[in-house]
Amino acid sequence: MGTALVYDDEMTKYKLLWVDPVCEPEVPERLQVSHQALVRSGLAGCCVPVPVREATDEEILLVHSEEYLEGVKKTPFMDLEDLMAFTQQYGDVYFHPNIYHCAKLAIGATLQLVDSVMTGKVRNGMALVRPPGHHSQTSQANGFCVFNNVAIAAQYAKKHHRAKRVLIVDWDIHHGQGIQYCFEDDPSVLYFSWHRYEHQSFWPNLRESDFDSVGSGKGAGFNINVPWNQVGMGNSDYLAVFFHVLLPVAYEFGPDLVLISAGFDSAIGDPEGLMCATPDIFAHLTHLLMNLAGGKVCAVLEGGYNLTSLAQSVCQTVQTLLGDPPPHPANLGGPCESALESVHSARSVHKKYWSCLQHAAAPFPEEPSTKTCRPAQQDGSQGPQSNGGGEAQKEAIVWPEPLQRDAPSVRTALVLPDAVACADGCERFSPAEGPDSMATAGLRKHFLKESEDGVNVKLLYNITALVGQMEKNEIRNGLALVPDVSMATTLLTSTSLSKRVLVVWVGDGLVPAQVLEDEKTLVVHISSTAPHEAQSKYYVPITLKQGCGDTVGLMQAALGLLLPLGYQYAPGLVLLVRLPGCRAREDLWLQLTGLLQGLAAGHTLVLVQENETASVGITASCLLGNAAPSLGSLAAPGPEDVESFERLRLRLQTDWPLLQTTAPDKRRSNTDVVLSHDNEKTL
């Protein structure tokens, strides 16, 4: 279906006409460098161009007051003195004779994108717009924003496309208070924002930007704030928030549309954010959202004031929307203590609203952290303390340019018996040369009985050859129907050239002993029983009381345990193994398959028992890049599963820091936390 790109150079045709240090960073070049980078990289040519239009008064009035709209309408006819006077009514914004026209184009571009996605003309897309929107409120401009593009888009999607639930993910480094105010009492819109806050000392300096502003009335729980109380947050901090706060709630919410307020001032080098997250992290954040809402994702540009990291981050986002695999995640350790305090606070305050967070530990007494996260600047200066104001960085931060993300010529290859038809869009894999006598003898000696015929020898040889081409990046991913998934898993983990292999073993059945003994393999086993008594850092059994047919339980396990483990481990190859009799629902299996493709640069091989042919077509469709169907709104997980997950997480978090959800606290041990869950359940 393609990825839409909405852009018009007309939106660059306004700029600051007087001296104002606060507003200096908001320049036309922000839009120009973003689009030029997409053109130079060839990404723009891969997108579906969507024309821009002006928004109508009716569309603007979905969010803004008529009095405010009438005031802005007069700005094209104002002289410089009148524009300056009009600007003084608002905070951290400027007006220009052409800004009303550009602001209508920004809204219209956003709505064109929503129309294209919601009608199925494209799968997803990005709108490069200016002015940004997320600070603008009902009756006022604010923070470089005139009209609230994303808030209007959410209302428009509900009104014109019958979207019942809209998720807004605001990863800009400033709090989008305009969006929060618009939907504070609206349970049909879930608004998530992380933002530089520093205990209210950073712009916009609002008490309601803190974690305990959760919405009001029927909208209570539908406003999620994760405040960053220190600068220097990095890739691990951003992923920790997604794994342990946003994604569990988003899946429980079950949106019909995902809108991203895509501000890239949260990237490294930005003078506003002073954060350390590299541009490639936005590829992963985008990927993690792309199976929500049946893949209906619209990214809309907000902030971003370092022209280099802005352009790189836009390219990373668009390339992922186009379906290319995210790069290997870089610089992943554990989240810093300040980030964990924010994660813990957000989870704690929202536990009464969201079933997926019911196991969150009770909140600790509020004690602002004074510990340093990671240095954001080489000179140690504090950086700007308001939107666009304060000191600029004295020394530029340098980071490596994101590695080129080369897409293999073959996306999905299948190893199938001759009697099974190859799925549309995939290639039936057969190596140019068959196994020689030495390879055949080796396979027979270690993996086959003497009585087994040459068909099985050829099949096993073919899957090892397929993995070899995946590791050379000649093929992205694949699926194999095999007579024995246990034997095939043992073969591939022993012969793979990858330094690290992640095996996701789904269903009831023993993991081969040889696989468990392989030091380069991490095994995550999801089943209804715990078949192995031995537990180690590299064998993680996740037990579901209702087995793999439990959609809620399996998604909880995938988001809170499997993904953090996988990202921390950083495998070169993912083996997803569907055991015979696995009862995972079709939509659930596809969600799991889709999420795992964010690892290992997309090199995922799915192993399926040869008599389970029904799952071949749907799995191949997901491997080809089609979004998994929405799971709808998820119910509460079972209490026994919740307790089991929490005990497992606490046991493993020392070795795998991305599993952490609370900062180290001398007053409570891990055991105390688990006991507190039992007490809460009893009470």
Secondary structure, DSSP 8 states (H G I E B T S, - for coil): --EEEE--GGGG-----S--TTTTT--THHHHHHHHHHHHTTHHHHSEEE------HHHHTTTS-HHHHHHHHTGGG--HHHHHHHHTTSBS----TTHHHHHHHHHHHHHHHHHHHHTTSSSEEEE--SS--TT-BTTB-BTTBSS-HHHHHHHHHHHHS--S-EEEEE-SSS--HHHHHHHTT-TTEEEEEEEE-TTTTSTT--GGGSTT----GGGTTSEEEEEE-SS---HHHHHHHIIIIIHHHHHHH--SEEEEEE-GGGSTT-TTT-----TTHHHHHHHHHTTGGGG-EEEEE-----HHHHHHHHHHHHHHHTT-------S-----HHHHHHHHHHHHHHTTT-GGGTT-----------S----S-SS-----SSTT-S---SS-------------SEEEEEE--TTS---TT-EE---SS---HHHHHHHHHHTS-TTS-HHHHHHHHHHHHHHHHHHTTSEEEEEEEES-HHHHHHHHHHH---S-EEEEEESSS---HHHHT-TTEEEEEEESS---S--BTTEEEEE-TTGGG-HHHHHHHIIIIIHHHHHHH--SEEEEEE-TT----HHHHHHHHHHHTTSGGG-EEEEEETT-THHHHHHHHHHTT-------S-----HHHHHHHHHHHHHHTTT-GGG--S---TT--HHHHHHHHHHHHH-
